[in-house]
Amino acid sequence: MRFGFTLVELLVLIAVISLLAAILMPVLSKARESARKSVCQTNLRQIGVAFSLYTSDYDDFYPCNGDANLWMGRNWRIVIQSYLPGNRVQSLPIGYNQLLTVQHSDILLCPSDERAIQVWERTSYAYSAAFFHLPSQINSLASTLQGSSCATWTNIVTALRNLSPVAQNEAQVFYPSQKVLIAEWLSNHEKFSSDCGFWSWEGSANYLFADGHVKFLRRCQIAPAVNDLPDINLTVNGVAGKDLQ
């Protein structure tokens, strides 16, 4: 009676296992990313509920605290934090000198976003600046920002900072199912090295619309903003405009 494997049989077995692993690994990796994408979408839906609670408390007006950088996740989360579940104390965002009780909720972090953990105080999502600026203010930037790109992102940020924030009302959103309220800043589920958020036509992201629904879209499906980019901050006609092509 023979026990064990011969060397040839063992090599064949190893080859078969390696082949199966090579076939299954991409499938498992794709399934894991699909699950993370679903978690991210759930995060955005809960953020949508928080914004709805906020507008109910503030006569249907969207968050606007005078901060020119409110669109950045580490800034708008301070305004909405009391409406989010699972809050815990977190360090102050960069640039805030006043005494604030800043909290963090895991709902603000996409599980596929490593960069937010490193540089954005664990906040993956951006709030459209169109919701705290007049449509006329947004449209006024067209002449100076048309033809913008990743290389000129500082011009876009500067232009937004030079606008005076004005809270917008839910009634001013003409197309709530087509105007994005919150979105992932990076293409977290289809990563690429040159990703610069809303200022890139490559990649994809989860988008929360003003009516509360969430959709995963490629950036090329977003309508060009006043800067000719898929920038939900600078939607043509602001909150009265559409982000979908």
Wavefront OBJ file of the C-alpha trace (Angstrom):
o trace
v 0.000 0.000 0.000
v 1.339 3.442 -0.985
v 0.958 6.491 1.271
v 1.459 10.221 0.456
v 2.182 11.937 -2.859
v 5.005 11.560 -5.288
v 6.987 14.658 -6.154
v 5.240 14.931 -9.523
v 1.795 14.631 -7.922
v 2.702 17.272 -5.348
v 3.895 19.666 -8.066
v 0.682 19.099 -10.031
v -1.383 19.776 -6.899
v 0.536 23.001 -6.214
v 0.048 24.083 -9.830
v -3.705 23.437 -9.639
v -4.037 25.370 -6.363
v -2.029 28.269 -7.823
v -4.231 28.314 -10.918
v -7.407 28.336 -8.839
v -6.025 31.122 -6.648
v -5.149 33.182 -9.732
v -8.711 32.733 -11.014
v -10.469 33.380 -7.706
v -8.446 36.300 -6.335
v -9.723 38.897 -8.851
v -13.275 37.645 -8.284
v -12.930 37.886 -4.503
v -11.279 41.298 -4.776
v -14.115 42.544 -6.982
v -16.712 41.170 -4.560
v -14.980 42.886 -1.622
v -14.898 46.219 -3.456
v -18.549 45.823 -4.406
v -19.376 45.361 -0.716
v -17.370 48.464 0.206
v -19.165 50.430 -2.488
v -22.492 49.389 -0.950
v -21.319 50.523 2.499
v -20.319 53.854 0.967
v -23.767 54.232 -0.585
v -25.384 53.483 2.768
v -23.172 56.157 4.343
v -24.403 58.707 1.830
v -28.059 57.794 2.397
v -27.597 58.368 6.131
v -25.859 61.666 5.426
v -28.862 62.545 3.262
v -31.157 61.885 6.239
v -28.954 64.132 8.399
v -29.213 66.953 5.864
v -32.983 66.482 5.711
v -33.205 66.777 9.498
v -31.028 69.890 9.362
v -33.189 71.618 6.727
v -36.324 70.733 8.731
v -34.849 72.585 11.715
v -33.716 75.594 9.672
v -36.795 76.538 7.631
v -35.751 74.374 4.661
v -32.386 76.125 4.244
v -29.246 74.120 3.538
v -26.157 74.410 5.784
v -24.322 77.708 5.444
v -22.183 79.062 8.281
v -20.190 81.656 6.349
v -17.237 79.316 5.781
v -15.945 79.707 2.211
v -14.474 76.179 2.432
v -17.678 74.589 3.692
v -17.781 72.244 0.683
v -14.776 70.358 2.092
v -15.809 67.365 4.177
v -13.750 68.249 7.228
v -15.564 71.599 7.360
v -19.243 70.822 6.634
v -19.240 67.895 9.045
v -19.054 70.384 11.932
v -22.374 71.913 10.907
v -24.152 68.586 10.466
v -22.440 66.467 13.139
v -25.255 66.554 15.702
v -27.568 64.884 13.157
v -25.213 61.972 12.466
v -25.248 58.691 14.433
v -22.123 57.207 15.972
v -20.300 60.443 16.768
v -17.069 60.426 18.749
v -14.643 63.193 19.664
v -12.139 63.974 16.902
v -9.305 66.494 16.514
v -10.057 69.969 15.206
v -9.945 70.368 11.413
v -6.995 72.299 9.988
v -7.691 76.020 9.914
v -10.146 76.102 12.816
v -8.858 78.211 15.696
v -12.088 78.713 17.600
v -13.105 76.327 20.383
v -15.324 73.637 18.911
v -16.487 70.222 19.978
v -15.632 68.303 16.844
v -16.921 64.781 16.461
v -16.419 62.053 13.908
v -18.818 59.436 12.615
v -17.732 56.411 10.585
v -20.567 57.320 8.234
v -18.299 60.103 6.943
v -15.613 57.648 5.796
v -15.775 55.488 2.685
v -14.152 52.118 3.571
v -12.115 52.254 0.339
v -10.709 55.730 0.992
v -7.225 55.538 2.531
v -6.374 59.134 1.665
v -9.129 60.627 3.836
v -7.681 58.857 6.853
v -4.279 60.414 6.195
v -5.124 64.005 5.230
v -8.842 64.836 5.583
v -9.662 63.847 9.154
v -11.457 60.674 8.007
v -14.009 62.486 5.838
v -14.462 61.168 2.289
v -17.353 63.267 1.015
v -17.762 66.813 -0.312
v -20.823 69.076 -0.026
v -21.766 70.917 -3.201
v -20.956 74.638 -2.879
v -23.972 75.320 -5.085
v -26.131 74.860 -1.968
v -24.595 77.850 -0.212
v -24.110 80.234 -3.141
v -26.535 82.003 -5.438
v -26.888 80.583 -8.972
v -25.768 83.976 -10.285
v -22.585 83.739 -8.196
v -21.802 80.303 -9.630
v -22.483 81.396 -13.209
v -20.315 84.489 -12.778
v -17.235 82.251 -12.567
v -17.705 80.839 -16.058
v -15.615 83.449 -17.829
v -12.626 82.993 -15.508
v -12.743 79.228 -14.938
v -13.722 77.754 -18.307
v -11.107 75.318 -19.521
v -9.898 74.516 -15.996
v -8.111 71.262 -15.196
v -6.345 69.419 -12.393
v -3.338 71.621 -13.067
v -5.354 74.776 -12.313
v -7.219 73.508 -9.243
v -5.835 76.305 -7.057
v -7.670 78.823 -9.264
v -10.938 76.977 -8.661
v -10.457 76.897 -4.888
v -9.511 80.586 -4.851
v -12.581 81.496 -6.918
v -14.853 79.647 -4.486
v -13.213 81.333 -1.502
v -13.835 84.753 -3.031
v -17.606 84.182 -3.160
v -19.752 85.279 -0.219
v -21.768 82.271 1.054
v -25.557 82.597 0.806
v -27.781 79.795 2.137
v -30.073 78.231 -0.462
v -33.569 76.907 0.193
v -35.001 73.531 -0.817
v -37.585 75.341 -2.934
v -34.757 76.728 -5.079
v -33.684 73.237 -6.161
v -35.566 72.851 -9.454
v -34.352 69.310 -10.239
v -33.758 67.496 -6.910
v -33.347 64.110 -8.631
v -30.622 65.540 -10.889
v -28.718 67.941 -8.611
v -25.986 66.359 -6.493
v -25.871 67.376 -2.833
v -22.942 65.266 -1.561
v -20.445 63.041 -3.357
v -17.250 61.091 -2.881
v -14.304 63.370 -3.539
v -12.046 60.649 -4.943
v -12.671 57.724 -7.285
v -12.345 55.304 -4.384
v -13.783 52.244 -6.093
v -11.853 52.579 -9.361
v -8.609 54.151 -8.201
v -6.076 55.820 -10.492
v -2.887 57.727 -9.684
v -3.748 61.196 -11.053
v -7.142 61.475 -9.358
v -7.997 65.059 -8.390
v -11.625 64.687 -7.435
v -14.286 66.769 -9.155
v -11.603 68.262 -11.413
v -10.995 65.064 -13.346
v -13.105 63.382 -16.031
v -11.628 59.979 -15.196
v -12.897 57.601 -12.563
v -16.245 57.179 -10.843
v -17.952 57.895 -7.536
v -21.075 57.540 -5.442
v -23.362 60.577 -5.607
v -26.135 61.628 -3.206
v -28.806 63.703 -4.939
v -30.970 66.377 -3.342
v -34.019 64.078 -3.358
v -32.137 61.552 -1.185
v -31.313 58.837 -3.725
v -27.742 57.605 -4.237
v -26.224 56.505 -7.530
v -22.820 55.215 -8.591
v -21.737 57.115 -11.711
v -18.716 57.571 -13.904
v -17.557 61.162 -13.875
v -18.121 61.355 -17.619
v -21.857 61.003 -16.839
v -21.803 64.306 -14.913
v -22.684 67.421 -16.907
v -19.869 69.953 -17.442
v -19.974 72.707 -14.814
v -19.097 76.364 -15.439
v -15.418 75.349 -15.327
v -15.956 72.643 -18.001
v -15.322 69.897 -15.432
v -17.630 67.387 -13.636
v -17.600 69.755 -10.667
v -20.804 69.577 -8.591
v -19.669 72.706 -6.715
v -20.039 74.808 -9.846
v -23.117 73.380 -11.530
v -24.411 75.647 -14.301
v -27.277 77.650 -12.692
v -26.290 76.405 -9.230
v -29.040 74.650 -7.273
v -31.461 75.438 -10.098
v -29.334 73.409 -12.524
v -28.680 69.735 -13.293
v -25.587 67.598 -12.724
v -26.704 64.735 -14.930
v -25.967 64.844 -18.660
l 1 2 3 4 5 6 7 8 9 10 11 12 13 14 15 16 17 18 19 20 21 22 23 24 25 26 27 28 29 30 31 32 33 34 35 36 37 38 39 40 41 42 43 44 45 46 47 48 49 50 51 52 53 54 55 56 57 58 59 60 61 62 63 64 65 66 67 68 69 70 71 72 73 74 75 76 77 78 79 80 81 82 83 84 85 86 87 88 89 90 91 92 93 94 95 96 97 98 99 100 101 102 103 104 105 106 107 108 109 110 111 112 113 114 115 116 117 118 119 120 121 122 123 124 125 126 127 128 129 130 131 132 133 134 135 136 137 138 139 140 141 142 143 144 145 146 147 148 149 150 151 152 153 154 155 156 157 158 159 160 161 162 163 164 165 166 167 168 169 170 171 172 173 174 175 176 177 178 179 180 181 182 183 184 185 186 187 188 189 190 191 192 193 194 195 196 197 198 199 200 201 202 203 204 205 206 207 208 209 210 211 212 213 214 215 216 217 218 219 220 221 222 223 224 225 226 227 228 229 230 231 232 233 234 235 236 237 238 239 240 241 242 243 244 245
